[in-house]
Every structure is written in C-alpha cells, then in structure tokens.
C-alpha cells in the first residue's frame, strides 16, 4: 500500500516447510522502487517455517528471472 492505495500483492500456498509463490505482482508505475522486494520480505517474515520456496515464471520474462534469480536467490 502507498498513500492508502494498493501497489502490489502476492498469492502464496504453504504446506509445512514448503511454499509455493503462485503470484507476485507490482503496479507498473511502481517498478524499480523496491515494492517487489518489500513484498517478498513480507512473505518470508510471515512464513518463517518455510525452508523451500518455489515459483514458475516463463523463460522469456527476463525482468521476472532477474528478480527471482539475481535479487531473491531463487535457483533454476
């Protein structure tokens, strides 16, 4: 939220120590402002018991791949 307006969000599924990131979205006007990183930090702090997170993103979505692999240390 920024100034009372939503700027992004996420959908997750958690079973024991396994988490699935179903969706992480950020308003295009908020790209490159740390909103995605802040959202992911919120997910991790809300689910500290999860030791393995998985997600799927198309190989041609380079921004997504950069975010998940380089910024958040997901592996392929």
C-alpha positions in Angstrom: 0.0 0.0 0.0 1.1 3.5 -0.7 -0.9 6.5 0.3 -3.8 4.1 1.1 -3.7 2.6 -2.4 -2.6 -0.9 -3.4 0.6 -1.1 -5.4 1.1 -4.8 -5.5 0.4 -8.1 -3.8 1.1 -11.8 -3.7 -0.6 -15.2 -3.6 1.2 -18.0 -1.8 0.4 -21.6 -0.8 2.2 -23.1 2.2 2.3 -26.8 3.3 4.6 -27.4 6.2 8.1 -26.3 5.2 7.3 -26.0 1.5 6.0 -22.7 0.0 4.7 -22.0 -3.5 4.7 -18.5 -4.8 1.7 -18.5 -7.1 1.7 -14.9 -8.0 3.7 -11.7 -7.2 2.6 -8.5 -8.9 3.5 -4.9 -8.7 1.9 -1.9 -10.4 3.9 -0.9 -13.5 4.2 2.6 -12.1 6.0 1.2 -9.0 8.6 -0.9 -10.9 12.2 -0.4 -9.8 11.1 1.2 -6.5 11.6 -1.8 -4.2 8.0 -2.8 -3.9 8.6 -6.4 -5.1 11.5 -6.8 -2.7 9.4 -5.4 0.2 6.6 -7.8 -0.7 8.9 -10.8 -0.8 10.4 -9.8 2.6 6.9 -9.7 4.0 6.2 -13.2 2.6 9.3 -14.5 4.2 8.6 -12.9 7.6 5.0 -14.1 7.6 6.1 -17.7 6.9 9.5 -18.2 8.7 8.9 -22.0 8.9 9.2 -22.4 5.2 12.6 -23.7 4.1 11.9 -24.2 0.4 10.1 -21.7 -1.8 9.2 -22.5 -5.4 7.7 -20.5 -8.3 7.3 -20.7 -12.0 7.9 -17.9 -14.5 8.2 -18.0 -18.3 11.8 -18.1 -19.6 11.2 -15.1 -21.8 10.2 -12.9 -18.8 13.7 -11.5 -18.3 12.6 -9.0 -15.6 11.0 -11.8 -13.6 14.0 -14.0 -14.0 16.3 -11.2 -12.9 14.2 -10.5 -9.8 13.8 -14.1 -8.7 17.3 -15.4 -9.5 19.6 -12.4 -9.0 17.7 -10.4 -6.4 16.0 -13.1 -4.4 18.4 -16.0 -4.9 15.9 -18.5 -6.3 17.6 -21.2 -8.4 16.5 -22.8 -11.6 
